Amino acid sequence: MAARILLVRHGQTAWSRSGRHTGRTDVPLLDEGRRMARALGERLRRAPWNGLPEAEVRTSPLVRARETCELAGFGDRAAEWEALVEWDYGAYEGLTTPGIRERTGTEWTVWRDGVVDGESLAQVAARADEVIAWARSADRDVLLFAHGHLLRVLGARWLGLEPSFAAHLRLDAGALSVLGWAYGEPAVERWNDRGHLD
C-alpha cells in the first residue's frame, strides 16, 4: 500500500489562464508556470518532504506536465505514463465553458454533460482507477505530475466516489495535493495547496 500519493497539477499555460479546455493539445508553460514549477520543487526539497528520495515519479507525457516535473527537479527520476494525460475533450478542445454553452444553448458542464467526439467521464475514470491500482500496489510514496480534470477525477476515485464528484474538487495550476490514509481508509491529506506560490 502506497504511503502517500502526491499530485501536482502542471504550472500555468496560456490556455489554462484563459479557461480554455486543454486536453491533448501540447501547450507549453508560460514563464509564470515555470516559476510555479520551480517554487514547488523548492518546497518539496524542504522538510517534511526532503526531496522525496524514495518516491516513484510518473508524469504525463504532455509538455506542460513534463516541464513542470523537470523544473521541480524530478525529471531525471520520472517515467512518462499515457494514463496521466488530460481528458480528451474532442470537439470542445480549446473552447471555454461560456463558449461551449453558447454553442450548445445549454448550461453545459463537463462533469454532467461530457464532450462530443472525445472521452467519456467513465473512460477518464477508468484511467484514474488504473493509476490508483498501480499506486496502491507500491510500497512507497508516489509523485504524479498531470492535469486538472484528470487529477480531480483521481481524487474522487481515490475516495471511492463517483467520478462526477470531481466537480467539487477545485484544483489550480501549480497546486500540490496529497492522498493518503486515515484509520485504514483512503483520505485526503491536503488538496489544492498553493502555499509555495503565496
FITOR-448212 format. One line per field, with one value per residue: y negated, x, z of N, C-alpha, C in turn; residue number from 0; residue in one letter. Coordinates in Angstrom, 2 decimals. Layout:
// FITOR-448212
n.c2	c(Y:...);
n.c1	c(X:...);
n.c3	c(Z:...);
ca.c2	c(Y:...);
ca.c1	c(X:...);
ca.c3	c(Z:...);
c.c2	c(Y:...);
c.c1	c(X:...);
c.c3	c(Z:...);
pos	c(NUM:...);
code	c(a:...);
// end
This chain:
// FITOR-448212
n.c2	c(1.18:-2.15:-4.76:-7.49:-9.47:-11.90:-14.62:-16.70:-19.45:-20.71:-23.73:-27.16:-27.78:-29.46:-28.70:-27.52:-29.72:-31.30:-29.76:-27.86:-24.67:-22.31:-19.58:-17.28:-18.94:-20.19:-22.38:-24.78:-25.71:-28.93:-31.69:-32.29:-29.82:-28.28:-29.47:-28.70:-25.92:-25.73:-26.86:-24.96:-22.78:-23.73:-23.75:-21.00:-20.02:-20.76:-20.07:-18.77:-17.02:-16.62:-16.17:-13.81:-11.22:-8.43:-8.19:-7.07:-8.37:-9.64:-11.02:-12.81:-12.59:-14.96:-18.22:-20.37:-19.19:-17.52:-19.40:-20.84:-18.87:-18.46:-21.04:-21.21:-19.52:-16.75:-15.42:-13.63:-11.34:-10.56:-8.66:-8.60:-8.42:-7.37:-7.08:-9.26:-11.48:-14.37:-14.69:-13.85:-16.19:-16.26:-17.62:-19.90:-20.82:-23.38:-25.27:-27.55:-27.26:-29.14:-29.52:-26.95:-26.65:-28.62:-27.56:-25.15:-25.97:-25.45:-24.99:-23.87:-21.58:-19.97:-17.81:-16.83:-16.74:-15.92:-15.47:-16.03:-13.73:-12.94:-11.72:-9.87:-10.59:-8.25:-6.85:-8.45:-8.10:-5.37:-5.36:-6.83:-5.02:-2.97:-4.18:-4.53:-1.85:-0.97:-2.72:-1.96:0.51:0.05:-0.18:-2.49:-6.12:-7.88:-10.17:-12.26:-14.01:-15.87:-16.74:-19.09:-18.20:-15.40:-14.80:-15.66:-13.83:-11.57:-12.11:-11.96:-9.26:-7.95:-8.26:-6.58:-7.52:-8.57:-9.48:-11.99:-13.49:-14.91:-17.43:-18.98:-19.41:-21.69:-22.60:-24.23:-25.66:-24.58:-23.61:-21.56:-18.40:-15.86:-12.51:-10.08:-8.03:-7.33:-5.79:-3.38:-3.84:-5.32:-8.69:-12.30:-14.17:-16.70:-19.34:-21.09:-22.80:-25.70:-26.89:-27.29:-29.13:-31.48);
n.c1	c(0.85:0.66:2.32:1.76:0.16:1.27:0.10:0.58:-0.56:0.14:2.05:1.03:-0.44:-1.01:-3.52:-4.71:-4.83:-6.72:-8.96:-9.50:-10.40:-8.05:-6.97:-5.52:-3.93:-0.72:0.32:2.68:4.29:3.78:6.00:5.25:4.17:6.49:7.85:6.14:6.56:9.27:9.13:7.54:9.29:11.34:9.92:9.34:11.86:12.44:11.86:8.64:9.18:11.72:12.88:11.79:13.17:12.77:10.53:8.46:8.26:6.02:4.93:2.66:2.99:2.64:3.82:3.45:3.06:5.30:7.41:6.90:7.46:10.21:11.32:10.72:12.55:12.48:12.71:14.73:14.09:11.63:9.08:7.34:3.81:1.06:-1.47:-1.80:-2.42:-4.40:-8.01:-9.58:-11.00:-12.23:-14.39:-14.64:-12.21:-9.98:-11.95:-13.79:-15.78:-18.02:-18.09:-18.73:-21.23:-22.62:-22.51:-23.94:-26.33:-27.12:-26.82:-24.22:-21.98:-18.86:-18.75:-21.33:-22.44:-20.53:-18.46:-18.23:-17.24:-14.96:-13.39:-15.40:-16.64:-16.57:-14.53:-12.31:-12.33:-11.75:-9.08:-8.03:-8.60:-6.87:-4.40:-4.64:-4.81:-2.24:-0.72:-1.55:-0.43:2.19:4.99:5.85:6.01:4.35:4.72:3.00:2.76:0.51:-2.68:-5.44:-8.33:-8.09:-6.66:-8.49:-10.57:-9.16:-8.77:-11.44:-12.04:-10.11:-11.21:-13.32:-15.60:-18.18:-17.09:-18.06:-18.07:-15.78:-16.30:-16.57:-14.08:-11.89:-8.99:-6.10:-3.70:-0.37:-0.70:-0.36:-1.39:-2.26:-2.89:-3.87:-4.12:-6.49:-6.95:-6.89:-8.55:-9.04:-8.03:-8.03:-5.22:-4.22:-5.36:-5.30:-3.22:-1.46:0.58:3.31:3.25:2.21);
n.c3	c(0.00:-0.94:0.78:0.51:-2.02:-4.00:-5.74:-8.50:-10.18:-13.34:-14.10:-14.90:-18.09:-21.25:-22.15:-19.86:-18.21:-19.53:-19.39:-21.32:-22.53:-22.26:-23.51:-25.18:-26.67:-27.05:-25.13:-24.11:-20.96:-19.48:-18.59:-15.98:-15.23:-15.24:-13.12:-11.07:-11.07:-10.33:-7.77:-6.47:-6.58:-4.88:-2.48:-2.14:-1.71:0.84:4.40:5.25:3.21:2.06:-0.46:-1.31:-1.56:-1.91:-3.43:-6.14:-9.35:-11.71:-14.83:-16.91:-20.45:-21.84:-22.68:-20.86:-18.35:-18.18:-18.32:-15.99:-14.10:-14.65:-14.10:-11.43:-10.44:-10.69:-13.06:-13.95:-12.65:-13.43:-15.02:-18.07:-18.56:-20.23:-19.13:-17.53:-19.05:-19.98:-20.00:-23.01:-24.86:-27.30:-29.69:-28.20:-27.51:-26.70:-26.35:-24.23:-21.22:-21.27:-24.06:-25.00:-23.86:-25.21:-27.78:-27.44:-26.38:-23.79:-20.18:-19.95:-18.38:-18.03:-16.32:-16.02:-18.59:-20.40:-23.38:-26.96:-29.38:-27.98:-24.98:-22.66:-19.35:-17.87:-19.17:-18.58:-15.82:-15.71:-16.47:-14.32:-12.27:-12.99:-12.47:-9.70:-8.83:-9.50:-7.87:-5.31:-5.14:-4.75:-2.49:-1.46:-1.38:-4.04:-6.72:-8.77:-11.82:-13.52:-14.88:-14.52:-14.68:-14.93:-12.55:-10.64:-11.02:-10.29:-7.56:-6.63:-7.23:-5.68:-3.18:-3.44:-4.61:-6.96:-10.26:-11.05:-8.75:-8.79:-9.72:-7.50:-6.51:-6.57:-8.40:-8.79:-11.12:-10.74:-8.17:-5.19:-4.07:-1.69:-1.29:1.00:3.87:6.47:9.40:8.01:5.87:2.61:2.28:2.08:2.47:1.94:-0.19:-3.25:-2.51:-2.37:-1.08:-1.57:-3.55:-2.65);
ca.c2	c(0.00:-3.38:-5.60:-8.71:-9.82:-13.34:-15.04:-18.06:-19.96:-21.49:-25.18:-27.95:-27.93:-30.49:-28.15:-27.35:-31.06:-31.84:-28.84:-27.00:-23.25:-21.88:-18.15:-16.68:-19.97:-20.28:-23.80:-24.92:-26.57:-30.33:-31.98:-32.16:-28.39:-27.82:-29.92:-27.82:-24.61:-25.88:-27.08:-23.66:-21.99:-24.22:-23.29:-19.56:-19.72:-21.07:-19.24:-17.35:-16.17:-16.29:-15.72:-12.55:-10.39:-7.07:-8.21:-6.73:-9.57:-9.47:-12.25:-12.83:-12.93:-16.28:-19.09:-21.22:-18.37:-17.06:-20.52:-21.10:-17.82:-18.73:-22.26:-20.94:-18.75:-15.31:-14.92:-12.51:-10.16:-10.39:-7.86:-9.10:-7.45:-7.82:-7.10:-10.55:-12.60:-15.02:-14.31:-14.18:-16.98:-16.11:-18.84:-21.04:-21.19:-24.78:-26.15:-27.86:-26.85:-30.02:-29.25:-25.69:-26.91:-29.37:-26.63:-24.12:-26.57:-24.83:-25.30:-22.75:-21.35:-18.77:-16.73:-16.28:-16.61:-15.31:-16.14:-15.43:-13.17:-12.79:-10.69:-9.97:-10.65:-6.87:-6.49:-9.16:-7.42:-4.08:-5.66:-7.18:-3.77:-2.27:-4.86:-4.23:-0.45:-0.93:-3.41:-1.17:1.70:-0.38:-0.17:-3.77:-7.28:-8.13:-11.58:-12.30:-15.31:-15.67:-17.79:-19.44:-17.35:-14.02:-14.68:-15.80:-12.53:-10.66:-12.37:-11.40:-7.80:-7.52:-8.22:-5.62:-8.27:-8.65:-10.43:-13.32:-14.23:-15.76:-18.80:-19.68:-19.45:-22.71:-22.32:-25.32:-25.42:-24.60:-23.19:-20.27:-17.68:-14.61:-11.49:-9.13:-7.09:-7.64:-4.58:-2.34:-4.25:-6.37:-10.02:-13.45:-14.83:-18.12:-19.49:-22.41:-23.55:-26.62:-27.62:-27.63:-30.17:-32.69);
ca.c1	c(0.00:1.44:2.20:1.08:0.20:1.38:-0.40:0.95:-1.11:1.15:2.01:0.14:-0.26:-1.90:-4.87:-5.29:-5.12:-7.92:-10.08:-9.74:-10.26:-6.78:-6.82:-4.35:-3.12:0.53:0.54:3.81:4.14:4.17:7.05:4.61:4.09:7.83:8.12:5.35:7.22:10.49:8.72:7.11:10.50:11.99:9.11:9.48:13.21:12.49:11.04:8.80:9.31:13.14:13.21:11.10:14.21:12.33:9.27:8.42:7.73:5.43:4.42:2.02:3.97:2.39:4.94:3.20:3.29:6.69:8.29:6.69:8.22:11.64:11.71:10.62:13.73:12.22:12.73:15.65:13.53:10.24:8.69:6.14:2.72:-0.11:-2.67:-1.86:-2.77:-5.66:-9.26:-9.69:-12.22:-12.82:-14.82:-14.62:-10.82:-9.64:-13.08:-14.08:-17.13:-19.03:-18.16:-19.45:-22.63:-23.21:-22.62:-24.95:-27.57:-27.45:-25.93:-23.29:-20.78:-18.17:-18.99:-22.67:-22.83:-19.48:-17.96:-18.56:-16.10:-13.81:-13.54:-16.48:-16.18:-16.27:-13.22:-11.32:-12.33:-11.06:-7.64:-7.73:-8.61:-5.62:-3.33:-4.84:-4.43:-0.77:-0.20:-1.83:0.43:3.55:5.27:6.49:5.30:4.40:4.58:2.42:2.62:-0.53:-3.59:-6.52:-9.52:-7.68:-6.31:-9.72:-11.24:-8.35:-9.10:-12.77:-11.97:-9.33:-12.15:-14.38:-16.79:-18.45:-16.18:-18.66:-17.75:-14.64:-16.80:-16.49:-12.68:-11.15:-7.55:-5.48:-2.39:0.78:-1.06:0.05:-2.39:-1.74:-3.87:-3.27:-4.97:-6.88:-7.51:-7.02:-9.45:-8.50:-8.33:-7.33:-4.38:-4.23:-5.91:-5.16:-2.30:-0.64:1.41:4.61:3.03:1.70);
ca.c3	c(0.00:-1.01:1.96:0.07:-3.43:-4.16:-7.05:-8.91:-11.43:-14.06:-13.96:-15.74:-19.54:-21.80:-22.23:-18.52:-17.70:-20.18:-19.18:-22.48:-22.26:-22.83:-23.35:-25.81:-27.31:-26.28:-24.85:-23.17:-19.79:-19.51:-17.61:-14.68:-14.96:-14.92:-11.75:-10.19:-11.00:-9.53:-6.37:-5.96:-6.36:-3.66:-1.35:-1.95:-1.25:2.28:5.30:5.61:2.02:1.95:-1.80:-1.60:-2.19:-2.21:-4.18:-7.55:-10.02:-13.04:-15.41:-18.22:-21.49:-22.43:-22.34:-19.70:-17.15:-18.20:-17.98:-14.56:-13.42:-14.82:-13.40:-10.00:-10.06:-10.68:-14.43:-14.13:-11.96:-13.84:-16.19:-18.70:-18.49:-21.00:-18.27:-16.84:-19.93:-19.65:-20.66:-24.44:-24.97:-28.62:-30.39:-27.28:-27.26:-26.94:-26.08:-22.84:-20.82:-21.88:-25.50:-25.21:-23.52:-26.33:-28.90:-27.18:-25.91:-22.50:-19.06:-20.04:-17.57:-18.49:-15.37:-16.22:-20.00:-21.20:-24.57:-28.26:-30.12:-27.10:-23.96:-21.69:-17.97:-17.46:-19.71:-17.77:-14.52:-15.86:-16.42:-12.93:-11.50:-13.33:-11.73:-8.28:-8.61:-9.52:-6.69:-4.10:-5.12:-4.42:-1.06:-1.16:-1.91:-5.48:-7.07:-10.12:-12.47:-14.53:-15.35:-13.62:-14.64:-14.64:-11.14:-9.86:-11.08:-9.49:-6.16:-6.35:-7.27:-4.52:-2.06:-3.74:-5.02:-8.39:-10.89:-11.14:-7.53:-9.11:-9.92:-6.21:-6.11:-7.31:-8.47:-9.53:-11.73:-9.84:-6.81:-4.65:-3.29:-1.15:-0.95:1.93:4.60:7.84:10.01:7.01:4.79:1.76:2.80:1.51:3.47:1.56:-1.54:-3.89:-1.65:-3.15:-0.12:-2.19:-4.55:-1.99);
c.c2	c(-1.23:-4.19:-6.86:-8.78:-11.34:-13.68:-16.46:-18.39:-20.85:-22.99:-25.85:-27.93:-29.03:-29.97:-27.96:-28.71:-31.59:-30.91:-27.97:-25.55:-22.73:-20.41:-17.68:-17.70:-20.21:-21.75:-23.94:-25.78:-28.02:-30.53:-31.85:-30.69:-27.80:-28.23:-29.04:-26.49:-24.69:-26.06:-25.77:-22.79:-22.41:-23.72:-21.80:-19.15:-19.96:-20.05:-19.68:-16.45:-15.71:-15.69:-14.41:-11.53:-8.99:-7.03:-7.76:-7.86:-9.20:-10.81:-11.97:-13.17:-14.30:-17.30:-19.92:-20.47:-17.95:-18.17:-20.91:-20.12:-18.12:-19.95:-22.12:-20.07:-17.24:-14.67:-13.70:-11.23:-9.78:-9.49:-8.47:-8.01:-8.03:-7.90:-8.45:-11.72:-13.15:-14.42:-14.72:-14.87:-16.97:-17.45:-20.07:-21.47:-22.65:-25.76:-26.41:-27.34:-27.80:-29.79:-27.98:-25.88:-27.68:-28.44:-25.64:-24.70:-25.98:-25.37:-24.18:-22.77:-20.04:-17.58:-16.07:-15.91:-15.99:-16.14:-15.39:-14.96:-13.10:-11.66:-10.93:-10.11:-9.26:-6.43:-7.18:-8.47:-6.08:-4.29:-6.03:-5.93:-2.95:-2.86:-4.52:-2.79:-0.30:-1.55:-2.60:0.08:1.35:-0.35:-1.44:-4.89:-7.32:-9.61:-11.64:-13.75:-15.14:-16.92:-17.92:-18.47:-15.90:-13.85:-14.84:-14.48:-11.52:-10.85:-11.78:-9.87:-7.24:-7.35:-7.23:-6.27:-8.22:-9.69:-11.85:-14.15:-15.19:-17.20:-19.63:-19.81:-20.46:-22.37:-23.35:-24.91:-25.52:-24.09:-21.78:-19.68:-16.37:-13.72:-10.47:-8.28:-7.65:-6.41:-3.50:-2.66:-5.31:-7.74:-11.08:-14.11:-16.33:-18.20:-20.93:-23.34:-24.38:-27.44:-28.06:-28.77:-31.49:-33.64);
c.c1	c(0.89:1.23:1.40:1.13:0.21:1.01:0.03:0.25:-0.04:0.98:1.15:0.56:-1.18:-3.34:-5.48:-5.64:-6.43:-9.13:-10.42:-9.51:-9.04:-6.59:-5.50:-3.48:-1.89:0.93:1.68:3.45:4.46:5.34:6.50:4.51:5.44:8.22:7.37:6.07:8.49:10.16:8.26:8.33:11.24:11.24:9.33:10.89:13.35:11.67:9.58:9.08:10.75:13.53:12.58:12.06:13.77:11.09:9.47:7.68:7.22:4.90:3.64:3.08:3.76:3.36:4.68:3.40:4.76:7.65:8.12:7.51:9.73:12.08:11.60:11.77:13.54:12.30:13.60:15.13:12.16:10.11:7.41:5.08:1.49:-1.37:-2.86:-2.19:-4.14:-6.81:-9.19:-11.04:-12.85:-13.14:-14.77:-13.20:-10.59:-10.76:-13.20:-15.48:-18.19:-19.19:-18.93:-20.93:-23.34:-23.45:-23.78:-26.31:-28.06:-26.53:-24.92:-22.25:-20.16:-18.52:-20.35:-22.93:-21.76:-19.10:-18.41:-17.25:-14.82:-14.05:-14.79:-15.85:-15.82:-14.91:-12.11:-11.20:-11.61:-9.54:-7.21:-7.67:-7.35:-4.45:-3.43:-4.43:-2.92:-0.21:-0.41:-0.97:1.88:3.74:6.01:5.64:5.39:4.09:4.16:2.31:1.63:-1.40:-4.82:-7.68:-9.16:-7.39:-7.54:-10.50:-10.47:-8.64:-10.44:-12.72:-11.15:-10.24:-13.29:-15.67:-16.98:-17.53:-16.74:-18.44:-16.58:-15.04:-16.63:-15.06:-11.92:-9.66:-6.90:-4.13:-1.30:0.52:-0.56:-1.11:-1.77:-2.90:-3.18:-4.33:-5.30:-7.58:-7.81:-7.95:-8.79:-8.96:-7.57:-6.54:-4.28:-4.73:-5.73:-4.28:-1.36:0.28:2.76:4.48:2.58:2.82);
c.c3	c(0.00:0.26:1.62:-1.45:-3.49:-5.60:-7.32:-10.21:-12.06:-13.82:-15.03:-17.22:-20.02:-21.83:-20.85:-17.92:-18.27:-20.04:-20.37:-22.10:-23.02:-22.56:-23.92:-26.56:-26.44:-26.09:-23.84:-21.97:-20.15:-18.55:-16.20:-14.28:-14.61:-13.51:-10.74:-9.98:-10.15:-8.05:-5.73:-5.65:-5.10:-2.43:-1.09:-1.54:0.26:3.07:5.17:4.43:1.79:0.61:-2.21:-2.23:-2.58:-3.10:-5.63:-8.27:-11.41:-13.52:-16.68:-19.25:-22.12:-21.85:-21.09:-18.39:-17.07:-17.79:-16.51:-13.73:-13.48:-14.02:-11.88:-9.50:-10.05:-12.06:-14.63:-13.49:-12.50:-15.06:-16.75:-18.72:-19.17:-20.15:-17.59:-17.76:-19.56:-20.45:-22.13:-24.64:-26.35:-29.26:-29.51:-26.92:-27.62:-26.67:-24.59:-22.50:-21.36:-23.38:-25.81:-24.90:-24.62:-27.51:-28.70:-26.78:-24.60:-21.42:-18.89:-18.92:-18.05:-17.62:-15.58:-17.67:-20.89:-22.42:-25.82:-28.91:-29.28:-26.13:-23.12:-20.30:-17.47:-17.98:-18.94:-16.41:-14.59:-15.84:-15.01:-12.06:-11.76:-12.54:-10.24:-7.98:-8.59:-8.24:-5.43:-4.03:-4.77:-2.91:-0.64:-1.72:-3.42:-5.71:-8.53:-10.60:-13.61:-14.66:-14.47:-13.56:-14.34:-13.16:-10.24:-9.86:-10.23:-8.00:-5.77:-6.28:-6.11:-3.31:-2.27:-4.18:-6.53:-9.02:-10.97:-9.87:-7.77:-9.36:-8.65:-5.70:-6.97:-7.28:-9.38:-10.12:-10.67:-8.44:-6.48:-3.86:-2.81:-0.75:-0.06:2.59:5.97:8.40:8.97:5.85:3.93:2.24:2.00:2.62:3.20:0.13:-2.01:-3.04:-2.54:-2.24:-0.68:-3.20:-3.93:-1.62);
pos	c(0:1:2:3:4:5:6:7:8:9:10:11:12:13:14:15:16:17:18:19:20:21:22:23:24:25:26:27:28:29:30:31:32:33:34:35:36:37:38:39:40:41:42:43:44:45:46:47:48:49:50:51:52:53:54:55:56:57:58:59:60:61:62:63:64:65:66:67:68:69:70:71:72:73:74:75:76:77:78:79:80:81:82:83:84:85:86:87:88:89:90:91:92:93:94:95:96:97:98:99:100:101:102:103:104:105:106:107:108:109:110:111:112:113:114:115:116:117:118:119:120:121:122:123:124:125:126:127:128:129:130:131:132:133:134:135:136:137:138:139:140:141:142:143:144:145:146:147:148:149:150:151:152:153:154:155:156:157:158:159:160:161:162:163:164:165:166:167:168:169:170:171:172:173:174:175:176:177:178:179:180:181:182:183:184:185:186:187:188:189:190:191:192:193:194:195:196:197);
code	c(m:a:a:r:i:l:l:v:r:h:g:q:t:a:w:s:r:s:g:r:h:t:g:r:t:d:v:p:l:l:d:e:g:r:r:m:a:r:a:l:g:e:r:l:r:r:a:p:w:n:g:l:p:e:a:e:v:r:t:s:p:l:v:r:a:r:e:t:c:e:l:a:g:f:g:d:r:a:a:e:w:e:a:l:v:e:w:d:y:g:a:y:e:g:l:t:t:p:g:i:r:e:r:t:g:t:e:w:t:v:w:r:d:g:v:v:d:g:e:s:l:a:q:v:a:a:r:a:d:e:v:i:a:w:a:r:s:a:d:r:d:v:l:l:f:a:h:g:h:l:l:r:v:l:g:a:r:w:l:g:l:e:p:s:f:a:a:h:l:r:l:d:a:g:a:l:s:v:l:g:w:a:y:g:e:p:a:v:e:r:w:n:d:r:g:h:l:d);
// end
